[in-house]
């Protein structure tokens, strides 16, 4: 049976990867196995269906799944990095090898003929969607209720990852939430031909439906490790969906449910300056266990962000925290020690180029050292839920709840409670702004600043260390902050006649 599981896992990975050679959305593959085959084998042994899901999770970390040969095309974490640069909380500081310079300068997003990120994001996330559609279809379809708990867990994960992909597409290709705006084609079955754009309301209705059913399906599901999605991850994604809609009470409720589940403990001061290297970190909700088998090197998140990996960060193509944002961090806040310059394995905090050399680093601390990459990827942390809950409470005028959640975070970032006692004197707009500020500095390099910028409709002024457009104020509704629908998609899909801006 183990051999059978392996064969079907390889088959589904081949379908997901190999059948996507031409277009972002592929016709139903038949050269390996059919949907019916997959469904029948899942009934024999549900772990086979679980193996099919691993194909999607592997796709998310595989280079060039955005359909290019560019080194900036390395899966979901490439868009985390790009979106942080677009928000301006992460600064493109160095120009060596010219990597990401055009993105940080808003040249790439302004031109729909440029592939990164306009084509790569579209193709990558729709690959995830079509792969999830294949798994859902093979287990009865969108409306079926699986009989076994094991298959329910698989379908729940597939629906969650489909909603996850649509959520990121909706953030990247729409300026703001408007349920009447037509933004993206909606595909919920494998191999559908090109469709016209659906409204944002229709896309969001599908995400909410998927996540609601997934949360129910995964009740009691014990995942093998954090590379798989579980109920709390689905709740976290749904919290983000509701927050982006302005459904603050529902978003807070879900964030609090994740916190109160007790499954995760927030990263403490030692952990947030400890390298961010392992999926087993108690505060990580979801990520990926990178191994030698993934064969990652320069074309990876670490290849662009870790000075102690074989990386562009190690050779002067720097990305670091915006220096104006850094200057606002309290000297006693442990996060002040995450950014600066490397010196003999230590950090000169606050020094040029303000790279996160004290936050993300291979533990061996050998300059240009880690190759192949085996440090893990983080997609979601429980601290996100604390700060999202605080933000939603503040927006709703519940200052007490907002202060309570914010202080829970700050208690892990300061050693002396007197340093964050000022929070008790904050209310209203000032309290919300403090939560926003802490969200920004907590998640530098993790792809959350862009989501925050969109949902709070922020304008961010660039500090002096940005390679381009230093001192310029960038608003969330500047069209260049949002990805363009690539010209190839407009040409290839006759049902899409115009872009999105």
C-alpha positions as CSV (number, residue, x, y, z in Angstrom):
1,X,0.0,0.0,0.0
2,X,2.9,2.4,0.7
3,X,4.1,1.9,-2.9
4,X,0.6,2.6,-4.2
5,X,0.4,5.8,-2.2
6,X,3.8,6.9,-3.5
7,X,2.7,6.2,-7.1
8,X,-0.4,8.2,-6.9
9,X,1.4,11.0,-5.1
10,X,3.9,11.2,-7.9
11,X,1.1,11.1,-10.4
12,X,-0.8,14.0,-9.0
13,X,2.3,16.1,-8.7
14,X,3.1,15.3,-12.3
15,X,-0.4,16.5,-13.2
16,X,-0.1,19.7,-11.2
17,X,3.3,20.6,-12.5
18,X,3.8,19.0,-16.0
19,X,0.3,19.6,-17.4
20,X,0.7,23.4,-16.8
21,X,3.3,23.9,-19.5
22,X,1.2,26.1,-21.8
23,X,-1.4,28.2,-19.9
24,X,-2.1,29.3,-16.4
25,X,-5.3,27.3,-16.4
26,X,-5.1,23.8,-17.9
27,X,-7.6,21.5,-19.4
28,X,-8.5,18.4,-17.4
29,X,-5.4,16.1,-17.6
30,X,-6.1,12.5,-18.7
31,X,-2.7,11.1,-19.5
32,X,-2.1,9.8,-15.9
33,X,-5.2,9.1,-13.9
34,X,-8.8,10.3,-13.9
35,X,-10.9,12.1,-11.3
36,X,-12.8,8.9,-10.8
37,X,-9.5,6.9,-10.3
38,X,-8.5,9.4,-7.6
39,X,-11.8,9.2,-5.8
40,X,-11.9,5.4,-5.8
41,X,-8.3,5.1,-4.5
42,X,-9.1,7.6,-1.8
43,X,-11.9,5.3,-0.6
44,X,-9.4,2.4,-0.5
45,X,-6.9,4.4,1.5
46,X,-7.6,8.1,2.3
47,X,-3.9,8.7,2.8
48,X,-3.6,8.5,-1.0
49,X,-5.7,11.6,-1.2
50,X,-3.5,13.2,1.4
51,X,-0.6,12.5,-0.8
52,X,-2.3,14.3,-3.6
53,X,-2.6,17.4,-1.4
54,X,1.2,17.3,-0.9
55,X,1.5,17.9,-4.6
56,X,-0.1,21.3,-4.1
57,X,2.0,22.1,-1.0
58,X,5.1,21.3,-2.9
59,X,4.0,23.4,-5.8
60,X,3.9,26.4,-3.5
61,X,7.6,26.3,-2.9
62,X,8.8,25.1,-6.3
63,X,10.7,27.7,-8.5
64,X,9.3,28.8,-11.8
65,X,5.7,27.8,-11.1
66,X,4.7,31.3,-12.3
67,X,5.7,30.2,-15.8
68,X,8.9,32.1,-16.3
69,X,12.6,31.4,-15.9
70,X,13.1,34.4,-13.8
71,X,14.9,34.0,-10.5
72,X,12.1,36.2,-8.9
73,X,9.6,33.4,-9.6
74,X,9.8,31.0,-6.7
75,X,6.3,30.4,-5.4
76,X,4.1,32.0,-2.7
77,X,7.0,33.5,-0.8
78,X,8.1,35.4,-3.9
79,X,4.8,37.4,-3.7
80,X,5.2,37.9,0.1
81,X,8.4,39.6,-0.7
82,X,7.1,41.6,-3.7
83,X,4.0,42.8,-1.8
84,X,6.2,44.0,1.2
85,X,8.2,46.0,-1.3
86,X,5.1,47.5,-2.9
87,X,3.8,48.5,0.5
88,X,7.1,50.4,1.1
89,X,7.6,49.0,4.6
90,X,10.3,46.8,3.1
91,X,12.9,48.9,1.2
92,X,14.9,47.9,-1.9
93,X,18.2,49.2,-0.6
94,X,20.8,47.8,-3.0
95,X,20.9,47.5,-6.7
96,X,23.5,44.7,-7.3
97,X,22.3,42.3,-10.0
98,X,19.2,44.5,-10.3
99,X,16.9,42.0,-8.7
100,X,13.5,43.3,-7.7
101,X,14.5,46.9,-8.5
102,X,11.9,47.3,-11.2
103,X,9.2,46.0,-8.9
104,X,10.2,48.3,-6.0
105,X,10.2,51.2,-8.4
106,X,6.6,50.3,-9.6
107,X,7.8,49.9,-13.1
108,X,6.7,46.2,-13.4
109,X,3.2,46.6,-11.9
110,X,2.5,49.6,-14.2
111,X,3.2,47.7,-17.4
112,X,0.8,44.8,-18.2
113,X,3.3,43.4,-20.7
114,X,5.9,42.7,-17.9
115,X,5.6,39.2,-16.6
116,X,6.7,39.7,-13.0
117,X,4.5,39.9,-11.0
118,X,1.5,40.4,-13.4
119,X,1.7,37.1,-15.2
120,X,3.5,35.0,-12.6
121,X,1.0,35.7,-9.8
122,X,-1.9,35.0,-12.1
123,X,-0.5,31.8,-13.4
124,X,0.8,30.6,-10.0
125,X,-2.4,31.1,-8.0
126,X,-4.6,29.7,-10.7
127,X,-2.4,26.7,-10.9
128,X,-3.1,26.2,-7.2
129,X,-6.8,26.7,-7.8
130,X,-7.0,24.2,-10.7
131,X,-5.1,21.6,-8.7
132,X,-7.4,22.1,-5.7
133,X,-10.4,21.8,-8.1
134,X,-9.0,18.5,-9.3
135,X,-8.9,17.1,-5.8
136,X,-12.3,18.4,-4.9
137,X,-13.8,17.0,-8.1
138,X,-12.2,13.6,-7.5
139,X,-13.9,13.3,-4.1
140,X,-17.4,14.1,-5.2
141,X,-17.4,17.7,-6.3
142,X,-18.1,21.0,-4.7
143,X,-21.4,20.1,-3.2
144,X,-20.7,16.6,-2.0
145,X,-20.2,15.8,1.6
146,X,-17.5,13.1,2.0
147,X,-18.5,10.2,4.2
148,X,-15.2,9.5,5.9
149,X,-13.5,12.0,8.3
150,X,-10.2,11.4,6.5
151,X,-11.5,12.4,3.1
152,X,-13.4,15.3,4.7
153,X,-10.0,16.6,5.9
154,X,-8.5,16.3,2.5
155,X,-11.4,18.1,0.8
156,X,-11.3,20.7,3.6
157,X,-7.7,21.4,2.9
158,X,-8.3,21.6,-0.8
159,X,-11.1,24.1,-0.3
160,X,-9.0,26.1,2.0
161,X,-6.1,26.3,-0.3
162,X,-8.4,27.3,-3.2
163,X,-9.8,30.1,-1.0
164,X,-6.3,31.1,0.0
165,X,-5.3,31.5,-3.7
166,X,-8.5,33.5,-4.5
167,X,-7.8,35.7,-1.5
168,X,-4.4,36.6,-2.7
169,X,-5.5,37.2,-6.2
170,X,-8.3,39.5,-5.0
171,X,-5.7,41.5,-3.0
172,X,-3.2,41.7,-5.8
173,X,-5.5,42.5,-8.7
174,X,-8.1,44.8,-7.1
175,X,-7.4,48.2,-5.6
176,X,-10.0,47.9,-2.9
177,X,-13.0,45.8,-1.8
178,X,-16.0,46.6,-3.9
179,X,-18.5,43.7,-4.3
180,X,-19.8,45.0,-7.6
181,X,-16.3,45.3,-9.3
182,X,-15.5,42.7,-11.8
183,X,-12.0,41.5,-11.0
184,X,-11.2,37.8,-11.7
185,X,-12.6,34.7,-13.5
186,X,-14.0,32.2,-11.0
187,X,-13.2,28.6,-11.6
188,X,-14.4,25.9,-9.2
189,X,-14.2,22.9,-11.5
190,X,-11.0,21.5,-13.1
191,X,-10.2,22.3,-16.7
192,X,-12.9,24.9,-17.4
193,X,-12.3,27.1,-20.5
194,X,-11.5,30.8,-20.1
195,X,-14.3,32.7,-18.4
196,X,-15.2,36.4,-18.0
197,X,-14.4,38.2,-14.8
198,X,-16.7,37.6,-11.9
199,X,-17.5,40.3,-9.4
200,X,-15.6,40.7,-6.2
201,X,-18.7,39.8,-4.3
202,X,-19.0,36.5,-6.2
203,X,-15.3,35.7,-5.5
204,X,-15.7,36.5,-1.8
205,X,-18.9,34.5,-1.6
206,X,-17.0,31.5,-2.9
207,X,-14.1,32.0,-0.5
208,X,-16.4,32.2,2.4
209,X,-18.4,29.2,1.3
210,X,-15.2,27.2,0.8
211,X,-13.8,28.2,4.2
212,X,-17.0,27.6,6.1
213,X,-17.3,24.1,4.8
214,X,-13.6,23.5,5.3
215,X,-13.7,24.5,8.9
216,X,-16.6,22.1,9.5
217,X,-14.8,19.2,7.6
218,X,-11.6,19.6,9.6
219,X,-13.2,19.5,13.0
220,X,-11.0,17.1,15.0
221,X,-8.5,16.7,12.2
222,X,-4.9,16.1,13.5
223,X,-2.6,17.0,10.7
224,X,0.7,15.2,10.3
225,X,2.7,18.5,10.6
226,X,2.3,22.2,10.0
227,X,3.0,21.8,6.3
228,X,-0.7,20.7,6.0
229,X,-3.6,23.0,6.7
230,X,-5.9,22.4,9.7
231,X,-9.0,24.0,11.0
232,X,-7.2,26.9,12.7
233,X,-5.4,27.8,9.5
234,X,-8.7,27.9,7.7
235,X,-10.1,30.1,10.4
236,X,-7.1,32.4,10.1
237,X,-7.5,32.8,6.4
238,X,-11.3,33.4,6.8
239,X,-10.4,36.1,9.4
240,X,-8.3,37.9,6.8
241,X,-11.1,37.6,4.2
242,X,-13.7,39.1,6.6
243,X,-11.2,41.8,7.7
244,X,-10.6,42.8,4.1
245,X,-14.4,43.2,3.6
246,X,-14.8,45.3,6.7
247,X,-16.7,42.5,8.6
248,X,-14.7,43.3,11.7
249,X,-16.7,41.5,14.3
250,X,-16.6,38.2,12.3
251,X,-12.8,38.6,11.7
252,X,-12.2,39.3,15.4
253,X,-14.3,36.3,16.4
254,X,-12.3,33.9,14.2
255,X,-8.9,35.4,15.3
256,X,-9.9,34.9,18.9
257,X,-11.0,31.3,18.3
258,X,-7.6,30.5,16.9
259,X,-5.9,32.2,19.9
260,X,-8.2,30.5,22.4
261,X,-7.7,27.1,20.9
262,X,-4.4,26.9,22.7
263,X,-2.7,25.1,19.7
264,X,0.0,27.8,19.4
265,X,2.1,30.0,21.6
266,X,3.3,33.4,20.5
267,X,6.9,33.6,19.5
268,X,8.9,35.2,22.4
269,X,11.9,37.6,22.3
270,X,14.3,34.8,21.9
271,X,12.4,33.2,19.1
272,X,11.9,36.3,17.0
273,X,15.6,36.9,17.0
274,X,16.4,33.2,16.6
275,X,16.5,32.9,12.8
276,X,13.0,31.8,11.8
277,X,14.3,28.5,10.5
278,X,12.0,25.7,11.7
279,X,8.4,24.7,11.1
280,X,8.3,23.3,14.6
281,X,8.4,26.7,16.1
282,X,5.3,26.8,18.5
283,X,4.1,30.2,17.2
284,X,4.0,29.1,13.6
285,X,0.6,28.1,12.4
286,X,1.4,27.1,8.8
287,X,4.5,26.8,6.7
288,X,6.6,24.3,4.8
289,X,9.4,21.9,5.9
290,X,12.2,22.6,3.3
291,X,14.5,19.6,2.8
292,X,17.3,18.8,0.5
293,X,14.8,17.0,-1.8
294,X,13.2,20.4,-2.6
295,X,16.5,21.4,-4.2
296,X,16.3,25.1,-3.3
297,X,19.2,27.5,-3.8
298,X,19.4,31.0,-5.1
299,X,15.8,30.8,-6.5
300,X,14.1,30.9,-3.1
301,X,12.9,33.2,-0.4
302,X,16.1,32.7,1.5
303,X,18.0,33.3,-1.7
304,X,16.8,36.9,-1.6
305,X,16.5,37.6,2.2
306,X,19.1,35.7,4.2
307,X,22.7,37.1,4.3
308,X,23.8,33.7,5.7
309,X,22.5,31.8,2.7
310,X,23.6,31.5,-0.9
311,X,21.7,34.7,-1.7
312,X,21.5,38.1,-3.3
313,X,21.1,39.6,0.1
314,X,24.7,38.4,0.8
315,X,26.1,40.2,-2.3
316,X,24.6,43.6,-2.1
317,X,21.1,43.2,-3.6
318,X,19.7,44.4,-0.2
319,X,16.2,44.5,1.1
320,X,15.7,46.0,4.5
321,X,13.2,47.7,6.7
322,X,12.2,51.3,5.8
323,X,14.5,53.5,7.9
324,X,11.7,55.8,8.9
325,X,9.7,52.9,10.2
326,X,12.8,51.5,11.9
327,X,13.5,54.9,13.7
328,X,10.1,54.6,15.4
329,X,10.8,51.3,17.1
330,X,11.5,51.8,20.8
331,X,15.1,51.1,21.8
332,X,13.9,48.5,24.3
333,X,11.8,46.6,21.8
334,X,13.5,43.4,20.9
335,X,12.5,43.9,17.3
336,X,15.0,46.8,17.1
337,X,17.7,44.1,17.2
338,X,16.4,42.3,14.1
339,X,17.6,44.9,11.6
340,X,21.0,46.3,10.8
341,X,24.4,45.1,9.4
342,X,26.1,41.8,10.0
343,X,29.4,41.8,11.9
344,X,31.1,38.5,12.7
345,X,27.9,36.7,13.3
346,X,26.4,39.5,15.3
347,X,24.1,42.3,14.4
348,X,25.0,46.0,14.4
349,X,21.4,47.1,15.0
350,X,20.4,50.2,13.1
351,X,23.3,50.2,10.7
352,X,23.2,50.3,7.0
353,X,21.7,48.4,5.1
354,X,19.0,47.6,7.8
355,X,18.5,44.1,6.4
356,X,16.7,41.6,8.7
357,X,20.0,39.9,9.6
358,X,18.9,39.5,13.2
359,X,15.5,38.1,12.2
360,X,15.9,35.7,9.2
361,X,19.2,33.8,9.2
362,X,20.7,30.4,8.9
363,X,21.9,29.3,12.3
364,X,25.4,28.5,11.1
365,X,26.0,32.2,10.3
366,X,28.4,31.7,7.5
367,X,28.2,34.5,5.0
368,X,26.9,33.2,1.7
369,X,26.8,29.8,3.4
370,X,23.6,27.9,3.3
371,X,23.3,25.8,0.2
372,X,21.2,23.9,-0.5
373,X,18.5,25.7,1.4
374,X,16.9,23.6,4.2
375,X,15.6,26.4,6.5
376,X,11.8,26.3,6.5
377,X,9.2,28.7,5.2
378,X,6.6,30.4,7.4
379,X,3.2,31.3,5.9
380,X,1.2,32.2,9.0
381,X,1.9,32.9,12.7
382,X,-0.4,33.1,15.6
383,X,0.8,36.6,16.4
384,X,-1.1,37.7,13.3
385,X,-4.3,36.6,15.0
386,X,-3.5,38.7,18.1
387,X,-2.8,41.8,16.2
388,X,-5.7,41.3,13.8
389,X,-8.0,40.8,16.8
390,X,-6.6,44.0,18.3
391,X,-7.1,45.9,15.0
392,X,-10.7,44.7,14.6
393,X,-11.6,45.6,18.2
394,X,-10.1,49.1,17.8
395,X,-12.0,49.7,14.6
396,X,-15.2,48.7,16.3
397,X,-14.5,51.0,19.3
398,X,-13.7,48.3,21.8
399,X,-10.6,49.9,23.2
400,X,-10.3,47.6,26.2
401,X,-10.2,44.5,24.1
402,X,-7.8,46.1,21.6
403,X,-5.4,47.2,24.3
404,X,-5.5,43.8,25.9
405,X,-4.5,42.0,22.7
406,X,-1.8,44.6,21.9
407,X,-0.3,44.3,25.3
408,X,-0.2,40.5,25.0
409,X,2.1,41.0,22.0
410,X,4.2,43.7,23.5
411,X,4.7,41.6,26.6
412,X,6.7,39.3,24.4
413,X,8.7,42.1,22.8
414,X,9.7,44.1,25.9
415,X,11.3,42.7,29.1
416,X,9.9,45.5,31.3
417,X,6.1,46.1,31.4
418,X,6.8,49.8,32.1
419,X,8.0,50.1,28.5
420,X,4.5,49.4,27.1
421,X,2.4,50.8,29.9
422,X,1.7,53.8,27.5
423,X,-0.8,51.5,25.7
424,X,-3.2,52.0,28.6
425,X,-3.5,55.7,27.8
426,X,-4.4,55.1,24.1
427,X,-7.9,55.0,22.6
428,X,-9.6,55.6,19.3
429,X,-7.5,56.6,16.4
430,X,-4.3,56.7,18.4
431,X,-4.8,53.1,19.6
432,X,-5.6,51.9,16.1
433,X,-2.5,53.6,14.7
434,X,-0.3,51.9,17.4
435,X,-1.7,48.5,16.4
436,X,-1.1,49.3,12.7
437,X,2.5,50.3,13.5
438,X,3.1,47.1,15.5
439,X,1.7,45.0,12.7
440,X,4.1,46.6,10.3
441,X,7.2,46.1,12.3
442,X,6.2,42.6,13.5
443,X,5.9,41.1,10.1
444,X,8.6,42.7,7.9
445,X,9.5,40.3,5.2
446,X,6.5,38.1,5.8
447,X,4.0,39.5,3.3
448,X,1.5,41.0,5.7
449,X,2.2,44.7,5.2
450,X,0.4,44.8,1.8
451,X,-2.7,43.1,3.2
452,X,-2.7,45.7,6.0
453,X,-2.2,48.6,3.6
454,X,-5.2,47.5,1.5
455,X,-7.7,46.8,4.3
456,X,-6.8,50.0,6.3
457,X,-6.4,52.1,3.1
458,X,-3.0,53.4,4.2
459,X,-0.6,55.9,2.6
460,X,3.0,55.1,3.4
461,X,5.8,57.6,3.1
462,X,9.1,56.1,2.0
463,X,12.2,56.7,4.1
464,X,15.6,57.7,2.9
465,X,17.0,54.2,2.3
466,X,14.8,53.3,-0.6
467,X,16.8,53.0,-3.8
468,X,14.1,54.7,-5.8
469,X,11.3,57.3,-4.9
470,X,12.7,58.0,-1.4
471,X,10.5,60.4,0.4
472,X,7.5,59.8,-1.8
473,X,4.1,59.0,-0.2
474,X,2.6,55.9,-1.7
475,X,-1.2,55.4,-1.3
476,X,-3.0,52.1,-1.3
477,X,-5.1,53.3,-4.3
478,X,-2.2,54.2,-6.4
479,X,-2.8,51.9,-9.4
480,X,0.9,50.9,-9.5
481,X,0.5,49.3,-6.1
482,X,-1.9,46.8,-7.6
483,X,-0.8,44.1,-10.1
484,X,-1.9,44.5,-13.7
485,X,-3.7,41.7,-15.6
486,X,-1.1,40.6,-18.0
487,X,-1.6,41.3,-21.6
488,X,-1.2,37.6,-22.5
489,X,-4.2,36.8,-20.4
490,X,-6.3,39.5,-22.1
491,X,-5.1,38.1,-25.5
492,X,-5.6,34.4,-24.7
493,X,-8.9,34.7,-23.0
494,X,-11.5,36.2,-25.4
495,X,-13.9,36.7,-22.4
496,X,-11.5,39.2,-20.8
497,X,-11.4,42.3,-22.9
498,X,-9.7,44.8,-20.6
499,X,-7.4,45.0,-17.6
500,X,-8.2,45.9,-14.0
501,X,-7.1,49.5,-13.5
